């Protein structure tokens, strides 16, 4: 899937999770960083490509992207696996409490946002023709549905004209359906 589709699906996933598991305390700064965090989490699995949108956001990001592309040697390896998920999970679990002052930004909410973005990326990519190598380094690609020819072509017409708009249509429908819960969350911003 393309980065814009991943970001749309990640944001819809974040809103869905926040509705069913509302944060007990949320401030505006945490909300803003959480929305950015879900987008970053949705882009992390593609850090093995030099064209990742994430690299364009960082100073000298293209150089870092090219360096990492050479290390990973091809797209969809460890970053799209359970091992990669575990390593990213542990890295951010360690890092976020050290870089965010919990008096201003809740690192647990940011951590959850990044993980929601990451997981949504893996789930979305499992619907593509390539599937994902969940058991990397084993070269077995898992996909939904199991028959490859029924899966989505990355960047193809179905993704651009069905999946991407469907993510936004779902989000509008879901927000409308759950507006009271979401307004309650926003009204209780500390």
N, C-alpha and C positions, 0 to 999 in steps of 0.2 A: 504494500500500500504506500501511497505517497504521504509526505509529512503533513499536508493539510488534512487528509483523511484521518491520519493517526491523531492529530490534535483535536479534530471534531469529535471523534469517538472517545478520546480521553476526557475531554471536557464534559461530554454527556455522561460518562461513567462517574466522574467526580460528583456531579450534581445528583445522580441517582444514589450513590453511596451516602452522600451527605444528607439526603432526604430520609433514608432508612436508618442511618446511624448519625443523627445530628451531633455536632460537637457540643460538649458541655459548656465550654467557654471559647468564644471566638472574637478576636478584635479585627479591625479593618486591615491593619498591616499583615496579620496572619492570613486573612482572606486573600489579599492581593498576592502575597508570596506563594500561597497554596495554589492559586490559579496558574501562576508562572511555573510552579513546581510540577503540576500535572502535565503541562506541555513539555517541560524538560524531561520528565520521566517517559513520556511518549516518544521522545526522540533518542533517548540513550541507547536502545537496542541497535539503532542504525549508526552508532558511532564508528562502526567498522567500514564506513564508506566516506570518502573525502567530500562527497557532495551533500552530506548531511546538513540540513538547515541550522542545526545547533552550532556547527563550526563557524558559520557566518556571523553568529552573534558574539563570538569571543575574539578578543585581540589575538592575532596570529593563529586564529582557529583553523584556517585552511592548511597551514603548515602542520599543525597537530593532527588534523584529519588525514593528511597524506601520510604522515608517520604511522598513525594507527592502522590505516588501510594496508600498509606494507606488513605490519605485525600480524594482522588477522588473516592476511593473504586472500581472503574472499569474503563476500557478504553472507550473512546468516550463518555464523558459526557459534562461538561460545555466547555471544550476547543474546542469542535467541534460544538459549537452552536453560534447563533447570539449574545447571551449575553456574551459568552467568547470572541468572536471577538471584541465586544464593549469594554470590560474591557482591553484586550491586546492593542487595539488601543489607548485608553486613557492613559494607563500606558506608552507606548513608546512615545506618543506625549508629555507627561510630562518629561520623563526621558532623552531622547536623547539630547535635547538642553542643559541640565544640565551637561552631561558628555563629549560632544564633543565641542571643540573650533571651532566655525564656520569659523575662519581664516584658518584652516587646513582641516577640514572635514565638509561637508555640512550635518547637521543633518536632513534636509528635504529629501535629497536623500536617506540617510540611513533609515529613517522612511518609505519612499515609498518602498524601497527594502524589508524591513521586512514584511510590509503589503502584498506586492505581493507574497512573499513566503507563508505567512499564508493563504491567499485566495486560492492560487494554491493548497495547501494541502487540504483545505475543498472541493474544486471542485473535486480533484482527488479521495478523499475518498468517495464522493457521488456516484462514479461509482463502489464501492465495494459492496459485498453481504450485509455487515452490514449497509451500508448507514451512514448518520450522523444525530444526534439529533438536528437539527437547532433550535427547539423551547424548548430546555432544560429549565426547568425541566420536561416538558411534555415528555413522553416516546414514541414519534413518530419519527421514523427514516425515513428520506427522501433519496431517491436514484434515480439515473439515469441509466437505464430506470426504470420506476416505478415497473416493474415486477422483483422481486428479483432474480429469477433463471437465468436471462439474464445478471446479473452483474458479476464483476470480483472477483475472490477469492484472497484475500491478500496473496502475496508470492507464488501464484500458477504459473503454467506454462504459462498462458496467460499474466500475469504481467511480468514475467521474460523474455519471448521470443517474446512478441509482444509489450506491452506497454512501457517497458524500452527502447528497441532499437528504437521504434517509436518516443520517445521524442528526442533522439539524431539525428535520421534521419530528423525529422522536423527541429531541430535547424540548422543542416548543410544546408538543403534546404533553410530555411528562411534567414540565413546569406548570402548565395550565392545570393539569390534573392535581398537582401537589402544591399549588401556590400558597395555601395557608401555612403549610409546614415550612416552606422556603421563606415566606415573609416573616414567620416567627424567628427563624434563624437570623435573618437580616436585622430584625427589630432588636434582637438581643445582643447585637454587636457591642462589645465592651469598649 
